[in-house]
Amino acid sequence: MGDRLRLFDRVALRGGKGGRLGNNGSVVTLEAIEAEGLVLRNAKGATGFVPYDALRDKDNGRVRLAYGDVVTLDAIQSATSTEHIHAMPSGSAAVNSFKNYVGLSRARETSWLVVSDGAERSEVLGRRALGNVEPVTETDVWANVARNLSRQPAKALATELLKTAHDVNIGQVRGMADAFQPAQQRAAEKGRAPGASPETAAARAAQRQAIAARKPPKRLTGQRHADQEARRERRVMRPVAARPKTAKAPELPRVTTPEVEASFREALSAAGLRPEGAIHMDGKRHFTKVDGSKSKRGFYVAYLDGAVPHGGIVNHKTGVRVDWKPDGASRTNAADMWAERERVAAARREREAEAKRQEQRAAQVAAARWSKAKPVTSHPYLRKKGVEAHGLREDRHG
């Protein structure tokens, strides 16, 4: 008798009329064992008989009970205790900041943090370089615990994927432009493709011939002398081949902002999206209605501040996903592109200003509600948890 047991389901007393004994994760104390069930007592002191059938699994018929002296972090989320021991016998590698908060916020007065010294030292050694023989100190152990318990992993969202794809695309476009810019600039300044002009090549050849003529010829006789003279004549008479000019790449057709927006609206219509009002090509996600649905089950993201306008369209109702670019991969002209950048920047500043105004209004409303609320010293929830108010207030809704 006196063993602490953990429940795995909502459990009521005999016949379901004696009230609830506990829920999944509740820890109860064994008071007596009878032929048809157990007499259990919960943390509030309520004692009652629970038949075995109320504890059995519906699929395999096994009695679902476990030792209640130690409970996992997931099962103890709603518990409150006067003194709590947060133990990690396998080390802190599997516990991040979010789960650690659950473990260390259960107690009203005292919390104990217990870790495995051996597991922490093993993890420290595993993170070091091969051949490092420095001893692992207690400071290294607690530093490793702090590193593990401060991790706050972020969930990967679809918006992050779109942003990463956009950044990679823009980086490639700008990288190619930076690489080609010096050569194109030289070609534009000289009116030709990069490389030596035919006039420069001819002048260099004439200079080499003059230098060769000033050198005294070697005294050769017979056939060897005749062959060398023939080679020299061929070099002198050989015409300088003009370097072929590089063909100029065809320019892409120029389009204006209204033409780009009209093309993107056609793509939205083809994908089944029905946006209301103007099209916003500001790099933000905009949800809109779709064909056959009154709710906004589609969205688009469009960019107009780069060299080539592009975007994405998603229809959750039909599953259609479109990577959009204007027909012919057209580019906006420089003046229109800068004007659009200014427009996007102005719209962003207006959104930020509106968000700040909304925050100020919300702060004013919160301050007004706080000033009207009455200080409280007791509340049913506080009494249930056994904690004090510590400056809390209660509004008219309770």
Secondary structure as GFF3:
##gff-version 3
##sequence-region A 1 398
A	DSSP	beta_strand	4	7	.	.	.	ID=ss1
A	DSSP	beta_strand	11	12	.	.	.	ID=ss2
A	DSSP	three_ten_helix	14	16	.	.	.	ID=ss3
A	DSSP	beta_strand	20	22	.	.	.	ID=ss4
A	DSSP	beta_strand	27	33	.	.	.	ID=ss5
A	DSSP	beta_strand	37	41	.	.	.	ID=ss6
A	DSSP	beta_strand	47	51	.	.	.	ID=ss7
A	DSSP	three_ten_helix	52	54	.	.	.	ID=ss8
A	DSSP	beta_strand	65	67	.	.	.	ID=ss9
A	DSSP	beta_strand	81	88	.	.	.	ID=ss10
A	DSSP	alpha_helix	97	104	.	.	.	ID=ss11
A	DSSP	beta_strand	107	115	.	.	.	ID=ss12
A	DSSP	alpha_helix	117	127	.	.	.	ID=ss13
A	DSSP	alpha_helix	138	149	.	.	.	ID=ss14
A	DSSP	alpha_helix	158	190	.	.	.	ID=ss15
A	DSSP	alpha_helix	198	214	.	.	.	ID=ss16
A	DSSP	alpha_helix	222	237	.	.	.	ID=ss17
A	DSSP	beta_strand	254	255	.	.	.	ID=ss18
A	DSSP	alpha_helix	257	270	.	.	.	ID=ss19
A	DSSP	beta_strand	273	274	.	.	.	ID=ss20
A	DSSP	beta_strand	286	290	.	.	.	ID=ss21
A	DSSP	beta_strand	298	303	.	.	.	ID=ss22
A	DSSP	beta_strand	310	315	.	.	.	ID=ss23
A	DSSP	beta_strand	320	324	.	.	.	ID=ss24
A	DSSP	three_ten_helix	327	329	.	.	.	ID=ss25
A	DSSP	beta_strand	331	332	.	.	.	ID=ss26
A	DSSP	alpha_helix	334	372	.	.	.	ID=ss27
A	DSSP	beta_strand	374	375	.	.	.	ID=ss28
A	DSSP	alpha_helix	380	385	.	.	.	ID=ss29
A	DSSP	beta_strand	393	394	.	.	.	ID=ss30
###
